[in-house]
Amino acid sequence: METTIKTKKTRYMNPYIGGVLLGLVLLAANFISGRGLGASGAIKSVVVATTQTVAPKYAEKTKYFKEYHEEHSGSPLKNWLVFQMLGVIVGGFASGALAGRLKFKVEHSPKITSRRRLIFALLGGIFFGVGSQLGRGCTSGSALSGMAVISFGGIITMMAIFGGAYILAWFFRRNWI
Amino acid sequence: MGPLAVNDIISPNTNFFLAFVIGIGFGFVLEQCGFSSSRKLAGLFYGYDMVVLKVFFTGGVTAMLGLLFFSLFGWVDLNLVYVNPTFLTSAVVGGLVMGAGFIMGGFCPGTSFCGAAIGKIDAMIFIVGLFIGVYFFAFGYPMFETLYKSGSMGSPKISTMLDLSDGVFALILVVIALGMFYASEWVEKKFPREEY
């Protein structure tokens, strides 16, 4: 439908409809593959694969990588989550293309500089990377997928993630509001 | 019948291909809901945009109810579906560290890939941070190992621990979710913000 509204308001999907669709994707993952969705696990696979390629001797005698191979067979990149994350990039790109949101930019509050935003993005990524290893999964793999299968650990991780962010929100408010 | 891959109804390679298709759905839905924007995600913590809570809990509850119904109809054997193991101490500490990462970085791992896919440079830098964090954990593993393995409890379901059936727990969670949706709509009116 043609509209005459000139504002550049970005249109997003209704969050409850989006939530139901997300739930159906997660249900499909459980029905088809017997597991939930994830993200940080794919990063772990890439970390293991690159270390094995660059420093095979180091990886062979280091405990973290040895334990990875006790839990996973085959090449670390031939992994369910790696394929799923490649899909996420394609799906995200397709959605952004359809909605006209493809654009290189640093998104930040007008009250802070791009530089400050990028420094905090890097720090946040580092913290999330470390935390996701301790939590055995991130917001997707541990919290969301854990909720779907009523996992105690998943629900605890979820409460700790959101609780932790709320506790610290006051200290970082200048970055966002 | 289900899970198809566990019951060898589909081959491992078909399973990988379907993982890719499922990922497309996952990324598409996240981006459509606005999860490619850190300022929208961070709204949850300041009350100006509760989209994360709405999508997250609607998604979790939908999948949970779906699995319970699929099990009831005999379409999926819940004993073959992966339940995340619980290492209580590690889960709590890891969750808090992730919370710190969330409020600083404005993304979580899945959403950062969505943001990067549509060109958000802050999301790409967040991903660089993720890799640094995981490398740091891998190389510093001896330092983390005790914590990582502490509080092991197997893979309990919260319903079992509360001595409730899965269905009753699911009902409680649905009621909690509806309460939170109601509260979210109220909070958004209370802390409104201009277009961001």
Interface residues (C-beta under 8 A of the other chain):
Chain A: T7 K9 T10 Y12 M13 P15 Y16 G18 G19 V20 L21 L22 G23 L24 V25 L26 L27 A28 A29 N30 F31 I32 S33 G34 R35 G36 L37 G38 A39 S40 I43 K44 V46 V47 V48 T51 T62 K63 Y64 F65 K78 W80 L81 F83 Q84 M85 L86 G87 V88 I89 V90 G91 G92 F93 A94 S95 G96 A99 R101 L102 K103 F104 K105 V106 E107 H108 S109 R117 L118 F120 A121 L122 L123 G124 G125 I126 F127 F128 G129 V130 G131 S132 Q133 L134 G135 R136 G137 C138 T139 S140 G141 S142 A143 L144 S145 G146 M147 A148 V149 I150 S151 F152 G153 G154 I155 I156 T157 M158 M159 A160 I161 F162 G163 G164 A165 Y166 I167 L168 A169 F172 R173 N175 W176 I177
Chain B: G2 P3 L4 A5 V6 I10 N15 F16 F17 L18 A19 F20 V21 I22 G23 I24 G25 F26 G27 F28 V29 L30 E31 Q32 C33 G34 S36 S37 S38 R39 K40 A42 L44 F45 Y46 Y48 V51 K54 V55 F56 F57 T58 G59 G60 V61 T62 A63 M64 G66 L67 F70 W75 V76 L78 L80 V81 Y82 V83 N84 P85 T86 F87 L88 S90 A91 V92 V93 G94 G95 L96 V97 M98 G99 A100 G101 F102 I103 M104 G105 G106 F107 C108 P109 G110 T111 S112 F113 C114 G115 A116 A117 I118 G119 K120 I121 D122 A123 I125 F126 I127 V128 G129 L130 F131 I132 G133 V134 Y135 F136 F137 A138 F139 Y141 P142 F144 E145 L147 Y148 M153 S155 P156 K157 I158 S159 M161 D166 F169 A170 L173 F181 R193 E195 Y196
